[in-house]
Amino acid sequence: MDNLMLNNKIYLEGRIVSELQFSHEMYGEGFYTFNLEVPRLSDAKDILSVTVSERLIGGMELKEGSDVIVEGQLRSYNKFVDGSNRLILSVFARNVEFCIEKSKNPNQIFLDGYICKMPVYRTTPFGREIADMLLAVNRSYNKSDYIPTIAWGRNSRFCQGLEVGDNIRVWGRLQSREYEKKISDTESIKKVAYEVSISKMERVTKDSNNEETTEEVIMEKNEE
């Protein structure tokens, strides 16, 4: 398998909560999108966007309420919305099948990428330590996906020692998060952000012989 297929992997189990909508066509192949509701360990659920080829789901009757397994990659692209460019994240499906038996971990992602902005470390009003980190993950044809990630606790402190260009591997889950954006003194609108919540991470370094070593593998329970 192409190495660039191994540095970005996601596995989801969930329920389709929207109709399939036509997205675009490329080289005569049609692509559709739908929203997938994925449960967390808590009572919360993540609503995630999935893009799938018509060829991949030919013969499958996918509809609202269907329980499915989606395997693929997390992709990013820029979209001009409300007068500005926005980074849009979507799961690009490489395999879709009906989910017969649910597992204990319905939301798993692995990324091997490079830091492209200095991590931002902060604490919440409740004293929770957080670090925001943007990873560039290489894709075929000299493209990259830019994936926002968030680290907690010890992982967030570890991020303080990272620099732009560092090679980082992360394990975690893809989450959706609602927030309110203020548009005037009296008005605000609800928006949804998508990010990878990190549970484990490591920095990858190479010696003069191009042999790989890793350091500071850390396990941290991510926020539910």
C-alpha positions as CSV (number, residue, x, y, z in Angstrom):
1,M,0.0,0.0,0.0
2,D,1.1,3.5,-0.7
3,N,2.9,5.0,2.4
4,L,0.7,8.1,2.0
5,M,-2.3,5.8,2.6
6,L,-0.8,4.8,6.0
7,N,-0.2,8.3,7.5
8,N,-3.8,9.2,7.7
9,K,-6.3,6.6,8.8
10,I,-9.7,6.9,10.4
11,Y,-12.3,4.3,11.5
12,L,-15.9,5.3,12.4
13,E,-19.0,3.5,13.5
14,G,-22.2,5.5,13.5
15,R,-25.7,6.2,12.2
16,I,-26.4,8.1,9.1
17,V,-28.5,11.2,10.1
18,S,-28.9,13.0,6.8
19,E,-29.8,12.2,3.2
20,L,-27.0,11.6,0.8
21,Q,-26.4,14.8,-1.2
22,F,-24.5,15.1,-4.4
23,S,-21.2,16.9,-3.8
24,H,-19.1,16.9,-7.0
25,E,-17.9,14.9,-10.0
26,M,-14.3,14.1,-10.8
27,Y,-13.2,12.3,-14.0
28,G,-16.7,11.0,-14.5
29,E,-17.0,9.7,-10.9
30,G,-19.7,11.2,-8.7
31,F,-19.2,11.9,-5.0
32,Y,-21.9,12.2,-2.3
33,T,-21.8,13.5,1.3
34,F,-23.8,12.6,4.4
35,N,-23.6,13.2,8.1
36,L,-22.7,10.4,10.5
37,E,-23.6,10.5,14.1
38,V,-20.8,8.8,16.2
39,P,-21.3,8.1,19.9
40,R,-18.8,9.1,22.6
41,L,-18.2,7.2,25.8
42,S,-20.3,9.9,27.4
43,D,-23.9,10.7,26.3
44,A,-22.6,13.2,23.8
45,K,-22.4,12.5,20.0
46,D,-20.2,13.8,17.2
47,I,-21.8,14.7,13.9
48,L,-19.2,14.2,11.2
49,S,-19.2,14.8,7.5
50,V,-18.5,11.9,5.2
51,T,-17.7,12.0,1.4
52,V,-18.1,8.8,-0.5
53,S,-17.8,7.8,-4.2
54,E,-20.9,6.5,-6.0
55,R,-18.8,3.5,-7.1
56,L,-18.0,2.6,-3.5
57,I,-21.6,2.3,-2.5
58,G,-23.2,0.9,-5.6
59,G,-25.9,-1.6,-4.7
60,M,-26.0,-0.4,-1.0
61,E,-29.2,1.2,0.2
62,L,-27.7,3.9,2.4
63,K,-30.3,6.1,4.1
64,E,-31.1,8.0,7.3
65,G,-31.0,5.6,10.2
66,S,-28.5,3.1,8.6
67,D,-25.8,2.0,11.0
68,V,-22.5,1.8,9.1
69,I,-18.7,1.4,9.4
70,V,-16.7,4.0,7.5
71,E,-12.9,3.6,7.0
72,G,-10.8,6.1,5.1
73,Q,-8.9,9.4,5.6
74,L,-9.5,12.8,7.1
75,R,-9.3,15.4,4.3
76,S,-9.3,19.2,4.4
77,Y,-10.1,21.8,1.8
78,N,-10.7,25.6,1.6
79,K,-14.2,26.8,0.9
80,F,-15.2,30.5,0.4
81,V,-18.0,31.1,2.9
82,D,-19.6,34.3,4.0
83,G,-16.8,36.4,2.4
84,S,-13.8,34.5,3.8
85,N,-12.0,31.2,3.3
86,R,-12.8,28.5,5.7
87,L,-11.0,25.2,6.4
88,I,-13.5,22.4,5.8
89,L,-12.8,18.9,7.2
90,S,-14.5,15.8,5.8
91,V,-13.9,12.0,6.1
92,F,-13.1,10.6,2.7
93,A,-14.4,7.1,2.7
94,R,-12.4,4.2,1.2
95,N,-14.7,1.5,2.6
96,V,-18.3,1.6,3.8
97,E,-20.2,-1.4,5.1
98,F,-23.2,-1.9,7.3
99,C,-22.4,-2.2,11.0
100,I,-23.8,-5.4,12.5
101,E,-22.0,-5.5,15.8
102,K,-20.7,-2.4,17.5
103,S,-17.2,-2.2,19.0
104,K,-16.0,-0.4,22.2
105,N,-14.2,2.2,20.2
106,P,-16.3,3.6,17.4
107,N,-14.1,6.6,16.6
108,Q,-10.4,6.1,16.0
109,I,-7.9,8.1,14.0
110,F,-4.1,8.0,13.3
111,L,-2.2,10.9,11.7
112,D,1.5,11.1,10.9
113,G,2.3,14.7,9.9
114,Y,4.3,17.9,10.5
115,I,3.6,20.9,12.7
116,C,2.9,23.9,10.5
117,K,2.1,26.5,13.2
118,M,3.5,26.9,16.6
119,P,1.3,25.1,19.1
120,V,-0.8,27.3,21.3
121,Y,-0.9,26.3,25.0
122,R,-3.6,27.6,27.4
123,T,-5.7,26.8,30.4
124,T,-9.4,26.8,30.7
125,P,-11.3,28.8,33.4
126,F,-11.6,25.4,35.2
127,G,-7.8,24.9,35.1
128,R,-7.8,22.3,32.3
129,E,-4.6,22.4,30.2
130,I,-5.1,22.5,26.5
131,A,-2.8,22.9,23.4
132,D,-4.0,23.6,19.9
133,M,-1.8,22.2,17.1
134,L,-2.2,22.3,13.3
135,L,-0.7,19.3,11.5
136,A,0.1,19.1,7.8
137,V,-0.4,15.5,6.6
138,N,1.0,14.6,3.2
139,R,-1.2,13.3,0.4
140,S,-0.6,12.1,-3.1
141,Y,0.2,14.5,-6.0
142,N,2.1,16.8,-3.7
143,K,-1.0,17.8,-1.7
144,S,-1.4,18.1,2.0
145,D,-4.3,18.0,4.5
146,Y,-4.3,20.6,7.3
147,I,-5.8,19.0,10.4
148,P,-6.5,21.0,13.6
149,T,-5.8,18.9,16.7
150,I,-6.2,19.5,20.4
151,A,-4.1,18.0,23.2
152,W,-5.0,17.7,26.9
153,G,-3.1,17.6,30.2
154,R,0.4,16.1,29.9
155,N,0.2,16.0,26.1
156,S,-0.6,19.8,26.0
157,R,2.5,20.5,28.2
158,F,4.6,18.3,25.8
159,C,3.4,20.4,22.9
160,Q,5.1,23.4,24.4
161,G,8.5,21.9,23.4
162,L,7.5,21.3,19.8
163,E,8.5,23.5,16.9
164,V,7.3,24.1,13.3
165,G,8.5,21.3,11.1
166,D,8.6,18.6,13.8
167,N,7.3,15.2,12.7
168,I,4.5,14.1,15.0
169,R,2.3,11.0,15.2
170,V,-1.0,11.2,17.0
171,W,-3.8,8.8,17.9
172,G,-7.2,9.9,19.0
173,R,-10.7,10.6,17.8
174,L,-12.4,13.1,15.4
175,Q,-14.8,15.4,17.3
176,S,-17.3,18.1,16.5
177,R,-17.7,21.0,18.8
178,E,-20.4,23.7,18.8
179,Y,-19.5,27.3,19.7
180,E,-21.0,30.7,19.4
181,K,-19.4,33.4,17.2
182,K,-20.2,37.0,18.0
183,I,-21.2,39.0,14.9
184,S,-22.2,42.2,16.7
185,D,-22.7,43.6,20.2
186,T,-26.1,42.0,20.4
187,E,-25.9,39.0,18.0
188,S,-24.1,35.7,17.8
189,I,-24.4,32.7,15.6
190,K,-23.8,29.0,16.4
191,K,-21.0,27.3,14.5
192,V,-19.4,23.9,14.5
193,A,-15.6,23.2,14.7
194,Y,-14.0,19.9,13.9
195,E,-10.7,18.7,15.4
196,V,-8.8,15.6,16.4
197,S,-8.8,15.1,20.1
198,I,-5.4,13.5,20.9
199,S,-5.1,10.6,23.4
200,K,-1.5,9.5,22.5
201,M,1.3,11.3,20.6
202,E,5.0,10.9,19.8
203,R,7.7,13.0,18.2
204,V,9.6,11.2,15.4
205,T,13.3,12.0,14.8
206,K,15.9,10.5,12.4
207,D,19.6,10.0,12.9
208,S,22.4,10.5,10.3
209,N,21.7,7.0,8.9
210,N,18.0,8.0,8.4
211,E,17.0,5.5,11.1
212,E,13.9,6.5,12.9
213,T,13.5,7.0,16.7
214,T,10.6,8.2,18.7
215,E,10.3,9.9,22.0
216,E,7.8,10.8,24.7
217,V,5.0,8.5,23.9
218,I,2.3,9.7,26.2
219,M,-1.2,8.4,27.0
220,E,-3.7,10.9,28.1
221,K,-7.5,10.5,28.4
222,N,-9.0,12.9,26.0
223,E,-11.9,15.1,26.8
224,E,-15.3,13.4,26.4
